[in-house]
């Protein structure tokens, strides 16, 4: 018996949703990088510089992986099913983003506590 959900129309819609997910992730990464640059320029973040740099690295890795996956999804030649490299790249993109957000949040909390 065939699965009624596995048809061409559902596959196209799934690709669109996946593309949109990584498009939004690139937007969030870019905004977060701009926040980090603002922190770096406007505040003396000498005590949390390592955390700031690690957070920046996380966002940049996530941004690169997201761009790569958007290219794979939008490739005019029909892409194959998600293979292990694509799955690794998508997981790395999400984990790097969460890593960057966590470190940036910790740094912001630390700076708020230090100011008060």
Secondary structure, 3 states (H helix, E strand, C coil): CCCCCCCHHHHHHHHHHHHHHHHHHHHHHHHHHHHHHHHHHHCCCCCCHHHHHHHHHHHHHHHHHHHHHHHHHHCCCCCCCCCHHHHHHHHHHHHHHHHHHHHHHHHHHHHHHHHC
